[in-house]
């Protein structure tokens, strides 16, 4: 580092704070990255989203002959999509007020936020399935 420099351009170490930053986020020195396979399966979103998809598939096939079950199918699907949008809005407002309002007001920004800005795999799977369900609802009528 040059004389008077505070931030190393190679490793991201900040002399003023004593912490290292990588891609704009603070990283603890010497702390190894978490192993993604160390998380138990039941603490991820995948099994719960799979249960919702199985329930929706069952309701869809049962609702082909029964109009009452078809109404339940559309209700459960709409409830999942609404819940996913609320989760994305809350995550966006945690990033900042401007990001939250952009997510609420511009639908395509919500997609951009989830898949480009956010680092949460849970948010990506929940919102991705919500998009697919929403597209499926357009064709299922």
N, C-alpha and C positions, 0 to 999 in steps of 0.2 A: 504494500500500500504506500502511496505517496505521502509526503509530509502534509499534515493537516486534514487528511482524508478520514472520514468517519465510517464509510461503507466500503467493504471489499467487493470489487466487481467480479471476482472469480467464485468465491464461496458464499457471499451474501452476509458475512458477519458484520454486525453493526457495533462499533466500539462504544457508542453512547449508551445503548441499551444492554449490551453484553449478550445479545441473542442473534441467532442466525435466521435470515428470512429466505424462503424459497418460493418463487412465484407470488410474492406479495404476502405470504402467510408466515407467521413466526413458527420456527421449528426449534424444539428443544435440542441443545447441543448433546451429541453423543447418544441420543435416544433412537433406537432402531424403529423402523416403520412397522406398524402392526401387520401381522400376518392375516390376510383376508380369510383364510381357511380356519383360523383359530376361533372364530365366532360360531357358537352353536347354531344349528340349522333353525331352531325354533325362535331365535332372536333376529332372524332376517324376515324380510317381507315376502319372500317367495312362497312359503307354504300357505300363508294366509290369502295371498292373491290367487293362488291356485285353487283354494277352497271356494272363493267367490266365483271364479271362472267355472268350476264344476257345478256349482249351484245354478249359475245363469244358464249353462248348457242344458242342465236337467229341466229347468223351468221352460226353456225355449222349446225343447222337444215335446214336453208334456202340453205346452200351450198351443201347439199346432192344431189340436183337436178340441181344446177346451178354452173358450174365450176368457173365463175367469182366471185361469192360470196365466194366460197371455198378459192380462192386466198386471198380475203380480210380477211377471217377468220384466215388463217395462218399468214398473215401479222400483224394483230392486236395482235394475241397471241404471236408472236415472239417479237413484240415491247414491250408488257407488261413484258415478261421474261427478255428482255435486260434491261429495266428500273429498274426492281427489282434488278438485279445483280449490276447495277451502284449504286443504293441506298445502297446496302450492302457494296460495296467497299468503298464508301465515309464514311460510319459509321465505318468501320474497320480502315481506315486511320486516323480517328479522335481518335481512341484508341491508335494508334501508327504506326510508319512506318513498323515495322516488322510484325505486325498483318495485316496491309493492303496488304503487299506483299504476305504473306501466303494466304490470302483470294483470291488474284488474281491468284496465281500460283497453288494452290492446291484446287480443287473443293470441296472435302469433308471437308476441313477446313472452308470453307464458311458456310457450314451447321452447323458445330460445333460452329463457332463464333455466328451465329444467335440464335441458340437454347440453348446454354450453357453459353456463355460469355456475350452476350448482354442482357440488362434488358428491352429493348424496345418491348412492345407488338405490336406496329405498324410494326416494322421490322419483327417480327415473323409472323404476318398474311400476310404481303405483300410477303415475301419470301416463306412462306409455300404454298400460292396459286400459286406462280410462279413455284415451284417444281411440284405441281399437274398438272398445265397446260403443263409444259415441258414433263411430263410423258404421258399426254393425247395426245400431238402432236406426240409422237412416235407411238401410236396405231391408230391415226385418219387417217393416210395416207392410 
